[in-house]
Amino acid sequence: MTSALCRRQTATAAPHAGDIGPAARRLADRLRQDDVPAQFARFVLVGGLSSALYAVLFVVLGDLGDQAANIVGAIGSSALANELHRRLTFHAGERVSWLTAQWEGGGMALVGMVATALALAWWDAATDTGPLARFVVVAAVTGAIGLVRFVALRWAFGVARTVEEV
């Protein structure tokens, strides 16, 4: 059985009324590749999707309080991101178990949350700026942690070795 998350083997499909168009098809085919730029693009897309899930959970569970909504949102979005990275970003669904992906990805997500909290605490103690500046600090730290996480996951999932063997 072929999963919708797996790479398409051939790009020769007959056009039909709902065809997405040649530019979108080329982009989709490009994103299915296993080189670093394609994997990084998928990594960013998964990050956006999991961030959207976090936002929805945070808003929906807001009546539980900010901390509870934050924890549930972070766990839910991290679990989704870890699984999508395993299957979609790194095409490692057959090589890496769900539990391994959750352990490795979740551990790195936890390190990222701690680093972001520490950077924000330092920023708040060192400056007297508004929410936009704090958002920029969080975005910058999150982006840096994301780059480190991409490299670490790529290494942890064994993609560099596996792609060369294929």
N, C-alpha and C positions, 0 to 999 in steps of 0.2 A: 504494500500500500504506500502510495506516495503522499507525503505531507505537503500542504500548501506552503509551508515554510522552507522547503527544500528548493535548491536551485533548479531552474528549468533546464532540461538537457538540450532542447532545441528551441530555436526562436522562429520556427516555420509554422505559423498558425494561419489558417485561412481568415481573411478579413470578414467581419460581419458588422451589422448595423451598430452594435455597441462598442466597436473598436476604439481603443484609447488614443490612437494616432501614432505616427512614427516617432515623434520626439519623445513622447511619454514612454513608448515601448523601448527606445534606445536607453533612456534613463533607467527604466526598470531592469533591463538587461545588464546595464553597467553596475547597478547596485547589487546584482546577484554575484558578482565576481568575488574572489577571495583575496584580492590584493589589499594592502593597507588602506589606500584611500576609500575603497568601497566599504571595507569593514568599519572604518571610522565614520563614514556617512551613515551607515546603519546604526552604529553606536549612538550617534547624535540623535537620530530619529527615535530610537528606543528611549533615550533619555527624555526627549520631549513628551513622548506618550506616557511614560511613567510619572513624569512631573505633572501632567494633566490629571492622572489618576490621583496623585497625592492631593492636588488642589480640590478635586471633587470630594474626596473622603474628608478632607479638613473642613470644608464648608458643610457637608451633610452631617458630620458628627460634631459640629461646633457646640451643640447643646451639652455635650459631655465635658466641655472645658477645653481650653487651648492645648494643654499638655497631652490630654488623652487623645484628642483629635490629631495632634502632631505625631504621636507615637503610632497610632493605627495607620495614619496616612503614610508615614515613613516605612513601616513594615510592609504594608500592601504594595506601595510603589517599588520598594526594593525587591520584593519577591517577584513581581511582574518583570522588572528590568532584568533580574538575574536569569529568569527563564527565557526571556526573549533574546538576551545576549547569548545564552547557551545554544539555542536553536537557530536563531536568525542571524545575529551579528557574526558569530564565529562558526556557524554550521557544525557545532560540536555535540549535537543531540545524541549521536550514537557513541561518542567517545567519552562524554562526561555525564555523570548521573545528575539527577535533579538535586539530590542532597549535596553533592560536591559543589554544584553551582551555587546553591543557596549559602553554603558555608563560606566559600571563597568570596563570592560577590557580596554577601551580607557583611562579612568581616571588613571588607574594604569600604562598604557604604558606612559602616559604623565609624571607622577611622575618619572618613570624610566628614561625617556629622560632628565629630569631636573637634576636628581641625577648624571647621566653619564656626562652631560655637566659641572656640578659643580666640579666633581672629576677630569675631564680632565683639567679644568681651574686651579684648585689648583696644579695639577701635573706639568703643564706647567710653572706656576709661581715659583714652589719650586725647579724644576730641569731643567737641560739642557740635555735632552736625545733625542734620535732619534725616528723615527716613530714606531719601534718595541716595545719600552717601552711604548709608548702611547697606542698602540694597546693592550698590556697586561693589562694596567690600565682599558681601556674601557671594555675588555673582563671580567676582574675580577668583575667590578662593575655591568656589565650587567648580569653576572652569579648570583651574589648575589641578584640583583633585580628580576631576574627570579625565584629564590627560593621563595622569598617573594610573588611574583605574583602568583605562583602555589598555595601556602597555602591560599592566599586571595581569589583566584578564586574558589578553592575547597570549602572554607567556604561560599562565596557569592552565589555559585550555589547550595548550600544545599546538596552537594553530601554525606557528612558524615552522615547526617540524613537519606537520601534517601536510601543509600546502606544498612544500618542497618535494614530498614523497609522491604526490599525486601526479 
